[in-house]
Amino acid sequence: MSEIKKLTCIVCPQGCSLCVDTETGVVSGNRCKRGESYGRNEITNPTRVLTTTVRLEDSEMLPVRTAAAIPKPLLFEAMKRINQLQVRKPIHSGEILIADLLGTGVPVIATKSIY
C-alpha cells in the first residue's frame, strides 16, 4: 500500500513542501529539479553532512565536518568515532583528520585553521 510522506525541502532557500509517494517515488510540490531529487533520496537513502567540533589538546575546540554527506543512520556512530579523535596544533583548514569515516569513503576535515 502506498504512503505519502510529507517533507520540507532543505536544498535551497525556497523550502518547498514536498509530498513523496513511498511506493512509486513520485515527488510533488517541488519548484525545482533539486527538490525532486532530494525528496526521492530522502525516502530511499537519507544522507547528511555532519558538522561538529573536536577538542584540541589545550581544551580549545576545532570545528570539523564530513567532506560529503554520509548515511543518516550512521550519524550517532560517526559522532562516537569523531569524539575519540585527539588533535594537536597546528591544524589547517581543509586538513583531513579522519581519512575514511566508518567505511563510507568520506573524510572528516577541519573547517578552521588553528595555530
Secondary structure, 3 states (H helix, E strand, C coil): CCCEEEEECCCCCCCCEEEEECCCCCEECCCCHHHHHHHHHHHHCCEECCEEEEEECCCCEEEEEECCCEEHHHHHHHHHHHHCCCECCCECCCCEEECCHHHCCCCEEECCCEC
